Amino acid sequence: QQTHRQTHQQQTNMADSEENEFVRVLTCKTSSPWGVAVSPNGVIFVADCSVNRVYCFSSEEATEKQREADQSLFGSPYGMCYVPWADAVAVADSSRGQVLLLDDQLRNVRAFENLSGATNVAVDEANNWLLVSRASNNCVDVVDFNSGDTLYTIPNAKNTCGVTSDNQGTVYVSHTDDNCVKSYTCVGGEMVQDKVFECGMNKPCGLVVDHTHQLIIADHNMNRFVKMDIATQLVTEIFSSCEQRRINMACDVALTSSGDIIAADRGSSRLLSIPGDALPTKAATSAS
């Protein structure tokens, strides 16, 4: 146990002293990136809320945009996700109350409407669900992708700014104003709360389940990105603010096909690339 603590402290000190050199600031030019998504071939999609634009970069090494969607399509684009079975990206538009589906040329191919306050979006591949967090309505809608019908609504998700799933029917929701994440499963025709994850978060926003069944969370007001082990509820801080490296409004996260993390640091107008096996910068803490 002592050896484990010493090893962990050595890793922590190394990560701090090197100012997290394993984290790369991407050269992609952005203004105020709120949402981010990644296609299987590495194309990075960005929802830039300050200028109401959605655009993409061909790779992590790109500097200039590869293409941009028609600006007239959006009122307030926020969260987004890649929809693998449609080979398209879904974008939540809060002010117009819709989720738009864009093809690889960023052309609008479908609109899911009557989703006022849509702030973020995710999918559950096993069920072909579109999951839509609706901050101003304090709920998450589970939408059938094929029909566009709302199947279930998860209520009392105060100012929710993030939603994801394990792609096997378990849905994870950021209860942003309650400073926690809750999980839900479908039981008897309704979404039933399963677990509550707290661990010192302050306004959790975008989140995603990685390949090792951990939650990657943008902890907005704590200016950090964390991993949470779903089984043990242990939280590991993987990148945060300090004097040398400033994060200002952690908003969203997405995974590459290799399991690395693309993170939106909105207030700093940048995207970060964090290895999926990144060393922690702070020791794990357990849920209260």
C-alpha positions in Angstrom: 0.0 0.0 0.0 2.9 2.4 0.9 4.6 1.5 -2.4 1.3 2.3 -4.3 1.0 5.7 -2.6 4.6 6.5 -3.3 4.3 5.5 -6.9 1.1 7.5 -7.3 2.7 10.6 -5.7 5.7 10.2 -8.0 3.3 10.2 -11.0 1.4 13.2 -9.6 4.6 15.2 -9.1 5.9 14.2 -12.5 2.6 15.3 -14.2 2.7 18.7 -12.3 6.4 19.4 -12.9 6.1 18.7 -16.6 3.0 20.9 -16.8 1.1 17.9 -18.3 3.3 17.7 -21.4 1.2 14.6 -22.4 -1.7 17.0 -23.1 -1.5 18.7 -26.5 -3.2 22.0 -27.3 -4.5 21.5 -30.8 -3.7 24.0 -33.5 -7.4 24.0 -34.7 -8.5 27.6 -34.7 -11.7 28.1 -32.7 -13.5 31.0 -31.0 -15.7 29.6 -28.2 -15.9 25.8 -28.6 -18.8 24.4 -26.6 -19.5 21.1 -28.3 -17.0 18.6 -29.8 -17.4 15.3 -31.6 -15.0 13.0 -33.5 -15.7 10.7 -36.4 -14.1 7.2 -36.7 -11.6 8.5 -39.2 -10.5 11.4 -37.0 -12.4 14.3 -38.3 -13.1 16.8 -35.4 -16.4 18.6 -35.3 -16.9 21.8 -33.3 -20.0 23.7 -32.2 -18.8 27.3 -31.7 -21.5 29.0 -29.6 -20.2 32.6 -29.6 -20.4 32.9 -33.4 -23.2 30.3 -33.9 -21.2 28.2 -36.2 -20.5 24.5 -36.7 -17.3 23.5 -38.6 -14.9 20.6 -38.8 -11.1 19.9 -39.0 -9.7 17.1 -41.0 -7.5 15.9 -38.1 -5.9 16.8 -34.8 -3.0 18.3 -36.7 -5.2 20.6 -38.8 -5.1 24.4 -38.2 -7.7 25.7 -40.6 -11.2 24.5 -41.0 -11.9 21.8 -43.5 -15.5 23.0 -44.0 -18.2 24.9 -42.3 -22.0 24.4 -42.1 -24.4 27.0 -43.4 -24.6 29.5 -40.5 -28.3 30.1 -41.2 -29.1 26.6 -39.9 -28.3 27.5 -36.3 -29.5 29.8 -33.6 -27.4 28.6 -30.7 -25.4 25.4 -31.3 -24.1 23.7 -28.2 -23.4 20.0 -27.6 -22.9 17.5 -30.3 -22.1 13.8 -30.9 -21.2 11.5 -33.8 -24.0 9.1 -34.9 -22.1 6.1 -36.2 -25.0 4.2 -37.9 -25.9 7.4 -39.8 -22.3 8.5 -40.5 -23.4 11.9 -39.4 -23.0 14.4 -36.6 -25.9 15.6 -34.4 -25.9 19.1 -33.1 -28.1 20.5 -30.3 -29.5 23.9 -31.0 -30.9 25.5 -27.9 -32.6 28.6 -29.1 -34.4 26.8 -32.0 -35.3 23.8 -29.9 -34.0 21.2 -32.3 -31.2 18.7 -33.0 -29.9 18.8 -36.5 -28.2 15.9 -38.2 -25.4 16.9 -40.6 -23.7 14.7 -43.1 -19.9 14.6 -43.7 -20.2 17.7 -45.9 -22.0 19.5 -43.0 -25.2 19.6 -45.0 -28.5 19.4 -43.0 -30.1 16.0 -43.7 -32.6 15.8 -40.8 -34.1 17.8 -38.0 -35.5 16.5 -34.7 -37.8 19.2 -33.5 -39.9 20.2 -30.4 -36.8 19.9 -28.2 -36.8 23.4 -26.6 -33.7 24.1 -24.6 -31.7 21.4 -26.3 -28.2 21.8 -24.9 -26.4 18.5 -25.5 -26.9 15.2 -27.4 -25.7 11.7 -27.4 -26.6 8.3 -28.7 -27.2 4.8 -27.4 -26.2 2.4 -30.1 -27.9 -0.7 -28.8 -31.3 0.9 -28.9 -30.8 3.5 -31.7 -31.7 6.2 -29.2 -31.0 9.9 -29.5 -30.5 11.3 -26.0 -31.1 15.1 -25.7 -30.4 17.1 -22.6 -32.7 20.1 -22.3 -31.3 22.6 -19.8 -34.1 25.1 -19.7 -36.6 22.3 -19.4 -34.6 20.5 -16.7 -35.0 17.1 -18.4 -33.5 14.6 -20.9 -35.6 13.2 -23.7 -34.9 9.7 -25.0 -35.8 9.9 -28.7 -36.3 7.0 -31.1 -33.9 7.8 -33.9 -35.9 6.1 -36.6 -39.3 7.6 -35.9 -38.2 10.8 -34.1 -40.7 10.1 -31.3 -39.9 10.8 -27.7 -40.0 7.5 -25.9 -39.1 8.5 -22.4 -38.4 11.7 -20.5 -36.0 11.9 -17.5 -37.3 14.7 -15.3 -35.7 16.9 -12.6 -32.3 17.2 -14.3 -31.6 20.7 -13.2 -30.0 22.8 -15.9 -28.6 19.6 -17.5 -25.8 20.3 -19.9 -24.5 16.8 -20.6 -25.8 13.3 -21.4 -24.2 10.1 -22.6 -24.7 6.3 -22.5 -22.7 3.1 -22.2 -24.3 2.0 -25.5 -26.1 -0.8 -23.7 -29.1 1.1 -22.4 -27.6 2.9 -19.3 -27.9 6.7 -19.6 -25.7 9.1 -17.7 -27.0 12.6 -17.1 -25.2 15.7 -15.8 -27.4 17.3 -13.2 -25.5 20.5 -13.6 -27.1 22.7 -11.0 -27.1 19.8 -8.5 -23.3 19.2 -9.0 -23.7 15.5 -9.7 -24.1 12.8 -12.4 -27.0 10.3 -12.2 -27.5 7.1 -14.2 -30.8 5.7 -15.5 -32.0 2.5 -17.0 -35.3 1.6 -18.6 -37.5 -0.5 -16.2 -41.2 -1.2 -16.9 -41.5 1.4 -19.7 -39.9 4.3 -17.9 -36.4 5.6 -17.1 -35.5 4.8 -13.5 -32.7 6.4 -11.6 -29.9 3.9 -10.6 -26.9 5.7 -9.1 -25.8 9.1 -8.0 -22.2 10.2 -8.6 -21.0 13.3 -6.8 -17.3 13.5 -5.8 -16.8 17.2 -5.5 -17.9 18.3 -9.0 -19.1 21.8 -9.6 -21.4 22.2 -12.6 -20.5 19.1 -14.6 -21.3 19.5 -18.3 -20.3 17.3 -21.2 -19.4 13.6 -20.5 -18.7 10.4 -22.3 -18.1 6.7 -21.3 -14.7 5.5 -22.5 -13.6 2.0 -23.5 -12.6 1.0 -20.0 -16.1 1.9 -18.6 -15.1 5.1 -17.0 -16.9 8.4 -17.3 -14.9 11.3 -18.7 -16.5 14.5 -17.4 -16.0 18.2 -18.1 -16.2 19.7 -14.7 -17.1 23.3 -15.7 -16.7 25.5 -12.6 -13.8 23.5 -11.3 -11.9 24.1 -14.6 -10.8 20.5 -15.0 -11.5 17.3 -16.8 -11.8 14.1 -14.7 -12.3 10.4 -15.0 -14.8 8.6 -12.8 -14.7 4.8 -12.4 -18.3 3.8 -12.7 -18.0 0.7 -10.5 -16.0 2.2 -7.6 -17.1 5.9 -8.1 -13.4 7.0 -7.7 -12.6 10.2 -9.4 -9.2 10.9 -11.0 -8.3 14.4 -12.2 -6.6 14.1 -15.5 -6.2 17.8 -16.4 -6.9 20.9 -14.5 -6.0 24.6 -14.1 -2.9 25.8 -12.2 -0.7 28.8 -12.6 1.1 27.4 -15.6 -1.9 25.8 -17.4 -5.2 27.6 -17.3 -8.5 26.0 -18.2 -11.4 28.4 -18.4 -14.8 26.8 -18.7 -14.4 23.0 -19.4 -17.5 22.3 -21.6 -17.4 19.1 -23.5 -15.5 15.9 -24.3 -15.4 13.3 -27.1 -13.4 10.1 -27.7 -11.3 9.2 -30.7 -11.3 5.7 -32.1 -8.1 5.0 -30.2 -9.6 6.1 -26.9 -8.0 9.5 -26.6 -10.0 12.4 -25.4 -10.7 15.6 -27.3 -11.7 18.3 -24.8 -13.4 21.7 -25.3 -11.8 24.5 -23.2 -14.3 27.1 -24.2 -13.0 30.1 -22.3 -9.5 29.6 -23.6 -10.7 29.2 -27.2 -9.0 25.9 -27.7 -9.3 22.1 -28.0 -7.1 19.8 -26.0 -6.0 16.2 -26.8 -5.6 14.1 -23.7 -4.3 10.5 -24.0 -6.8 8.0 -22.8 -4.1 6.5 -20.5 -2.9 9.9 -19.2 -1.2 10.1 -15.8 -3.5 11.6 -13.1 -2.7 15.1 -11.8 -4.5 14.4 -8.5 -5.2 11.4 -6.4 -8.5 9.6 -6.8 -11.3 10.5 -4.4 -14.3 8.5 -3.5 -18.0 9.4 -3.6 -19.5 10.8 -0.5 
